[in-house]
Amino acid sequence: MKKSKFSEEQIATALRQVDAGAAVLDVMRELGISEATYDVWRKRYGRMAIAEIRRLRQRDEENSRLKQLVADLTLDKVILQEVLAKKS
């Protein structure tokens, strides 16, 4: 997963500013983000607290690491099966 240039605190703060009544365009301009980025943040992080956002990001990183591990092991298994098939 691509690493965001914004920290969890910045994302949560931006979402809370809009919830508190700040104009979305002002917050977007201040952070230098597009409307699409803001919409993704709102959809993904919604009403989460900073700690929840951190846990979500850590879980995503762990999932991607585990997926890579499974892919590597699957590749090793296929290679070993091919070697065994050639010996037979």
Summary of the structure (lengths in Angstrom):
residues: 88
radius of gyration: 20.8
end to end distance: 41.8
largest distance: 71.9
contacts: 185
relative contact order: 0.10
helix: 78%
strand: 0%
